[in-house]
């Protein structure tokens, strides 16, 4: 019989956490979910596996190259690469059973065959919300998105952040006024890289797409209009541009920002930024990117925008939508690597019951149930070992309280509740212990 062992290892580009970090990750996950639900979004879970021809209806270029695709028997399958395309399929399939506007959230893993590197994963969690309308979707919903972002990052409490907002119609209209209507897609994808590659390389790329120097200078000058939201809006209105799409975009941008203030977002947390382009083709109106003020190297921690034609590959019905996404795995890994967050709990257990022996295990289990029913997380140490290894287990696990039960405690119907940090201990009934833990 062979004694060769297989080396246990984790596939690169995936994340596997030890319990303290998993607790921290789950806390972030739950905070995001609770905020989403507080705004009336409904939960949704779509399959990881989809028919390839359905999932790839809109895919192309680099996206299609990154998709995990395989055949099982005669079936051509692909693993979802985001949560937006499955949503478009879902809404198109179930449109007769849904109530519009349909507000959904989905928090799950997606898969991309990218080259693993810092901040790039093959398997990662996305936390999405989207609002889908029937025929039309009011601009108030465009303002609700930053309201949700504001509440999420306020409650996550990682420091100051700013939601940068723009409108694709503003950019599209301005580029069209320069006679570049046939190059809009290339221009958007290029200026979307401005922060990463700098103005000089952006100019070089624009030149490759046939944008002459004079037009490129106008584009760079335009997207670099800065100031308060009121000042940027005033500057946009003063731009000599007769394009109707441009005017419509400026009007929408002004309305969305003013609605955002009504939602209670302070001006310091939302800023018009004309460099925000969002290179994906399906965005048609408002677009967002969120950055941590003190940690700009993290890049965008939440992004999204409005799309009017996403379901067009599945249905002729007009189902416009707007959505945002938080890449939770990437965000968590970056926050941990920069020590912006740290694990303050090794265990979820509030109280560990340690019986001196098993003579009174019935009383131990009954007492544990009393405290558990009072809303606390309770564990019982069941191994037949001495007190030293039992207390060592409690210490190493980071459990804040231990309930010791021996003959005298059981006969008195009480437990010895010990605070593991202070060393203080007190003889209490299970009900009294539960009340003490609440204080």
C-alpha positions as a printed Julia matrix, in Angstrom:
439×3 Matrix{Float64}:
   0.0    0.0     0.0
   1.45   3.37   -1.03
   2.31   5.85    1.73
   2.6    8.8    -0.65
   0.51  11.72    0.52
  -1.03  14.43   -1.63
   0.15  17.87   -0.65
  -2.84  19.9     0.66
  -2.91  23.23   -1.16
  -5.37  25.89   -2.27
  -5.83  26.94   -5.89
  -4.25  30.33   -6.6
  -6.77  33.11   -7.02
  -9.15  31.75   -4.38
  -9.55  32.87   -0.78
  -9.71  30.53    2.21
  -9.73  32.08    5.68
  -8.99  30.97    9.21
 -11.94  31.36   11.64
 -11.01  34.84   13.03
 -10.82  36.31    9.51
 -13.94  34.42    8.4
 -15.83  35.95   11.34
 -14.63  39.39   10.23
 -15.58  38.68    6.61
 -19.05  37.48    7.65
 -19.55  40.64    9.72
 -18.91  42.76    6.63
 -21.17  40.49    4.56
 -24.0   40.76    7.1
 -23.65  44.55    7.38
 -23.98  44.95    3.61
 -26.94  42.55    3.46
 -28.75  44.33    6.31
 -28.37  47.73    4.61
 -29.61  46.31    1.3
 -32.67  44.86    3.01
 -33.3   48.11    4.9
 -33.9   49.81    1.52
 -36.44  47.18    0.45
 -34.27  45.0    -1.78
 -35.36  41.37   -2.08
 -32.96  38.42   -1.95
 -32.14  36.49   -5.1
 -29.83  33.56   -5.81
 -29.18  32.4    -9.36
 -27.29  29.22  -10.34
 -23.51  29.25  -10.59
 -23.85  27.21  -13.79
 -25.73  28.54  -16.81
 -26.19  27.4   -20.41
 -23.28  28.92  -22.29
 -25.38  30.39  -25.1
 -27.58  32.14  -22.49
 -24.77  33.45  -20.32
 -22.61  34.53  -23.24
 -25.37  36.25  -25.22
 -23.73  39.62  -24.55
 -20.2   38.54  -23.73
 -17.25  39.11  -25.99
 -13.61  40.12  -26.09
 -11.7   39.77  -22.82
 -14.8   38.79  -20.84
 -15.41  35.69  -22.94
 -11.75  34.67  -22.65
 -12.03  34.7   -18.84
 -15.12  32.5   -18.58
 -14.88  28.98  -17.2
 -16.65  26.96  -19.88
 -16.94  23.19  -20.3
 -19.19  20.46  -21.62
 -20.88  17.74  -19.61
 -22.28  15.14  -21.95
 -23.98  17.13  -24.7
 -24.52  20.24  -22.55
 -22.38  23.35  -23.03
 -22.04  25.03  -19.62
 -20.41  28.16  -18.24
 -19.85  29.46  -14.7
 -21.28  32.9   -14.01
 -18.67  35.67  -14.33
 -20.81  38.36  -12.68
 -24.3   38.67  -11.17
 -25.68  41.2   -13.66
 -26.05  39.0   -16.73
 -27.8   36.23  -14.71
 -30.14  38.96  -13.4
 -30.98  40.02  -16.96
 -31.76  36.4   -17.8
 -33.8   35.98  -14.59
 -35.91  39.11  -15.14
 -36.55  38.22  -18.78
 -37.61  34.7   -17.8
 -39.82  35.68  -14.84
 -41.07  39.11  -15.93
 -44.72  38.04  -15.78
 -44.32  36.96  -12.14
 -42.39  39.98  -10.86
 -43.67  43.3    -9.53
 -41.93  46.3   -11.08
 -39.92  48.21  -10.18
 -38.18  45.02   -9.08
 -35.52  45.6    -6.41
 -33.2   42.7    -5.76
 -29.94  42.03   -4.0
 -27.63  39.09   -4.63
 -24.49  38.25   -2.72
 -22.59  35.29   -4.08
 -19.48  33.92   -5.72
 -18.57  34.54   -9.34
 -15.75  33.03  -11.4
 -13.22  34.51  -13.81
 -10.2   32.87  -15.38
  -7.89  35.77  -14.62
  -4.19  35.57  -13.88
  -4.06  35.52  -10.06
  -2.38  38.57   -8.52
  -2.98  40.98   -5.68
  -6.61  42.07   -5.78
  -7.43  39.67   -8.66
  -9.27  36.45   -7.91
 -10.6   33.52   -9.88
 -13.39  33.0    -7.34
 -14.79  35.95   -5.42
 -17.9   37.34   -3.75
 -19.87  40.16   -5.32
 -22.58  42.0    -3.43
 -25.01  43.51   -5.94
 -28.21  45.5    -5.87
 -30.25  46.37   -8.94
 -33.58  48.04   -9.62
 -35.35  46.98  -12.81
 -38.23  49.0   -14.21
 -40.9   48.25  -16.77
 -40.73  50.71  -19.7
 -39.33  53.49  -17.47
 -37.33  54.0   -14.28
 -37.46  57.34  -12.44
 -34.24  59.24  -11.7
 -35.05  59.02   -7.98
 -33.76  55.46   -8.21
 -30.46  56.75   -9.57
 -30.17  58.76   -6.34
 -31.15  55.81   -4.17
 -27.99  53.95   -5.22
 -25.57  56.45   -3.61
 -27.9   56.54   -0.59
 -27.38  52.79   -0.18
 -23.61  53.15   -0.74
 -23.5   55.94    1.86
 -25.26  53.79    4.45
 -23.12  50.71    3.73
 -19.77  52.44    4.09
 -20.91  54.55    7.03
 -21.82  51.36    8.9
 -18.7   49.49    7.81
 -16.79  52.45    9.3
 -13.49  52.15    7.4
 -13.0   55.93    7.27
 -14.01  58.76    4.97
 -15.23  57.92    1.48
 -16.55  59.76   -1.53
 -19.1   58.55   -4.08
 -17.96  59.9    -7.44
 -20.81  60.35   -9.89
 -21.13  61.15  -13.59
 -23.53  60.59  -16.47
 -22.58  58.77  -19.67
 -24.9   61.03  -21.69
 -22.75  64.0   -20.7
 -19.65  62.28  -22.05
 -21.33  60.75  -25.11
 -22.91  64.06  -26.1
 -19.69  66.0   -25.67
 -17.66  63.51  -27.71
 -20.33  63.53  -30.44
 -20.13  67.33  -30.58
 -16.43  66.91  -31.43
 -17.34  64.68  -34.37
 -16.26  61.51  -32.55
 -19.58  59.66  -32.36
 -18.07  56.57  -33.99
 -15.26  56.41  -31.42
 -17.22  56.86  -28.19
 -16.68  53.32  -26.91
 -12.9   53.5   -27.4
 -12.71  56.96  -25.81
 -14.73  55.88  -22.76
 -12.58  52.82  -22.16
  -9.46  54.95  -22.49
 -10.4   57.8   -20.15
 -11.66  55.21  -17.65
  -7.96  54.3   -17.24
  -6.86  57.89  -16.56
  -6.01  57.33  -12.89
  -4.06  54.16  -13.65
  -2.03  55.21  -16.68
  -1.96  59.03  -16.5
  -2.86  61.78  -18.98
   0.13  61.25  -21.29
  -0.71  57.62  -22.0
  -4.39  58.47  -22.37
  -3.44  61.01  -25.04
  -1.31  58.39  -26.8
  -4.16  55.85  -26.79
  -6.64  58.44  -28.08
  -4.25  59.15  -30.92
  -4.17  55.43  -31.78
  -7.98  55.55  -32.16
  -7.73  58.43  -34.59
  -8.52  61.27  -32.17
  -6.42  64.26  -33.27
  -4.41  66.35  -30.82
  -6.85  69.27  -30.7
  -9.82  67.0   -29.92
  -7.79  65.05  -27.35
  -6.84  68.32  -25.61
 -10.52  69.31  -25.45
 -11.44  65.9   -24.02
  -8.77  66.1   -21.29
  -9.71  69.68  -20.43
 -13.4   68.75  -20.26
 -13.07  65.74  -17.98
 -10.77  67.73  -15.69
 -13.43  70.32  -14.84
 -13.25  70.44  -11.02
 -14.92  72.19   -8.11
 -17.94  71.77   -5.86
 -20.93  70.0    -7.35
 -22.61  73.37   -7.95
 -19.47  74.73   -9.62
 -19.08  71.7   -11.91
 -22.76  71.87  -12.91
 -22.41  75.61  -13.64
 -19.33  74.9   -15.76
 -21.15  72.17  -17.68
 -24.05  74.48  -18.42
 -21.58  77.05  -19.72
 -19.93  74.59  -22.14
 -20.55  75.53  -25.76
 -22.23  72.25  -26.73
 -25.54  72.11  -28.59
 -25.77  68.31  -28.49
 -29.17  67.28  -27.06
 -27.78  64.14  -25.41
 -25.22  66.29  -23.6
 -27.93  68.67  -22.35
 -30.08  65.76  -21.21
 -27.14  64.26  -19.33
 -26.35  67.52  -17.52
 -30.01  67.86  -16.51
 -30.11  64.27  -15.21
 -26.85  64.71  -13.33
 -28.13  67.83  -11.58
 -31.4   66.13  -10.6
 -29.7   62.99   -9.28
 -27.24  64.98   -7.14
 -30.07  67.09   -5.69
 -32.13  63.97   -4.98
 -29.07  62.44   -3.29
 -28.95  65.41   -0.91
 -32.63  64.74   -0.13
 -31.67  61.19    0.82
 -29.4   62.71    3.46
 -26.03  62.27    1.77
 -23.62  65.06    2.85
 -21.93  66.92    0.01
 -18.5   65.75    1.22
 -19.55  62.18    0.43
 -20.79  62.69   -3.14
 -18.89  64.49   -5.89
 -19.43  64.99   -9.6
 -16.34  63.67  -11.36
 -16.25  63.81  -15.15
 -13.39  61.3   -15.32
 -15.75  58.52  -14.19
 -16.64  56.75  -17.44
 -17.14  53.06  -16.51
 -15.75  51.38  -19.6
 -18.46  48.72  -19.91
 -20.63  49.22  -22.96
 -24.0   48.62  -21.34
 -24.05  51.76  -19.15
 -26.31  54.44  -20.62
 -26.78  57.13  -17.94
 -25.69  57.71  -14.35
 -22.45  56.0   -13.32
 -20.74  55.72   -9.92
 -17.43  54.83   -8.35
 -16.69  54.94   -4.62
 -13.23  55.57   -3.16
 -11.85  55.57    0.38
 -10.41  59.04    0.99
  -7.54  57.88    3.21
  -6.73  54.78    1.14
  -6.79  55.81   -2.54
  -4.61  52.83   -3.48
  -7.61  50.57   -2.85
  -9.21  51.96   -6.02
 -12.96  51.78   -6.49
 -14.65  49.85   -3.67
 -18.17  50.09   -5.1
 -19.25  50.93   -8.64
 -22.15  50.68  -11.05
 -24.62  52.67  -13.08
 -27.75  52.8   -15.2
 -28.35  50.49  -18.14
 -31.36  50.66  -20.43
 -30.73  47.77  -22.8
 -29.23  44.9   -20.79
 -32.2   42.55  -21.23
 -32.33  43.21  -24.99
 -30.54  39.92  -25.68
 -33.39  37.97  -24.08
 -36.6   39.96  -24.64
 -38.08  42.8   -26.7
 -39.7   44.29  -23.57
 -38.17  47.52  -22.3
 -36.73  46.75  -18.87
 -34.32  49.56  -17.88
 -32.24  49.08  -14.76
 -29.7   50.58  -12.43
 -27.33  48.81  -10.09
 -24.14  48.82   -8.03
 -21.7   46.13   -6.97
 -19.24  45.68   -4.12
 -16.43  43.2    -4.8
 -16.35  41.9    -1.23
 -13.49  39.39   -1.57
 -11.18  41.95   -3.17
 -12.19  44.66   -0.69
 -11.7   42.38    2.32
  -8.3   41.13    1.15
  -7.05  44.66    0.55
  -8.35  45.97    3.88
  -6.68  43.07    5.71
  -3.36  43.37    3.87
  -3.23  47.1     4.72
  -4.22  46.4     8.36
  -7.19  48.74    7.98
  -9.34  46.1     9.67
  -8.28  43.45   12.18
  -9.86  40.39   13.75
 -10.99  41.27   17.26
 -12.72  37.95   17.91
 -11.32  34.46   17.51
 -14.64  32.82   18.33
 -18.33  33.62   18.11
 -18.96  31.86   21.45
 -19.94  34.07   24.39
 -19.86  31.41   27.09
 -18.08  28.05   27.26
 -19.49  25.58   29.77
 -16.77  23.44   31.35
 -18.03  20.52   33.45
 -15.53  19.33   36.06
 -16.7   15.83   35.12
 -19.72  14.24   33.45
 -21.62  13.49   36.68
 -23.89  16.51   36.2
 -23.96  16.8    32.43
 -27.77  17.05   32.48
 -27.57  20.23   34.62
 -24.78  21.59   32.38
 -26.85  21.14   29.22
 -29.98  22.6    30.85
 -28.0   25.63   32.08
 -26.4   26.12   28.68
 -29.86  26.1    27.08
 -31.07  28.81   29.51
 -28.25  31.15   28.52
 -28.53  30.25   24.83
 -32.27  31.0    24.9
 -31.43  34.42   26.39
 -29.72  35.26   23.09
 -26.11  34.26   23.71
 -23.88  31.85   21.82
 -22.97  28.95   24.07
 -20.66  25.96   23.69
 -20.08  22.96   25.97
 -16.65  21.36   26.36
 -17.28  17.62   26.25
 -13.8   16.05   26.2
 -12.79  14.11   29.32
  -9.6   16.02   30.14
  -8.12  17.83   33.12
  -8.87  21.44   34.03
  -5.61  22.76   32.6
  -6.28  21.7    28.96
  -9.91  22.78   29.3
  -8.95  26.31   30.37
  -6.2   26.38   27.74
  -8.85  25.62   25.1
 -10.99  28.53   26.35
  -8.01  30.91   26.32
  -6.76  29.91   22.86
 -10.29  30.14   21.46
 -10.69  33.71   22.74
 -13.96  32.94   24.53
 -14.8   35.81   26.93
 -16.68  33.83   29.61
 -16.38  30.35   31.08
 -19.11  28.65   33.15
 -17.56  26.12   35.54
 -19.77  23.37   36.94
 -18.64  20.92   39.61
 -20.46  18.94   42.32
 -21.05  21.89   44.66
 -22.28  24.17   41.85
 -24.65  21.53   40.47
 -26.06  20.7    43.91
 -26.75  24.42   44.49
 -28.31  24.76   41.01
 -25.69  27.37   40.1
 -22.69  27.93   37.82
 -19.38  29.68   38.44
 -19.26  32.37   35.75
 -15.69  33.54   35.09
 -14.67  36.61   33.09
 -11.6   35.38   31.19
 -10.2   38.89   30.74
 -10.47  40.19   34.31
 -10.38  36.84   36.12
 -13.46  37.88   38.13
 -15.83  35.0    38.91
 -19.26  34.8    40.55
 -21.59  32.01   41.64
 -24.93  32.53   39.87
 -28.03  30.68   38.75
 -28.19  30.26   34.95
 -30.9   32.94   34.78
 -28.8   35.35   36.89
 -25.79  34.64   34.67
 -27.83  35.49   31.59
 -28.88  38.81   33.14
 -25.28  39.62   34.09
 -24.12  38.93   30.54
 -26.67  41.42   29.21
 -25.12  44.28   31.21
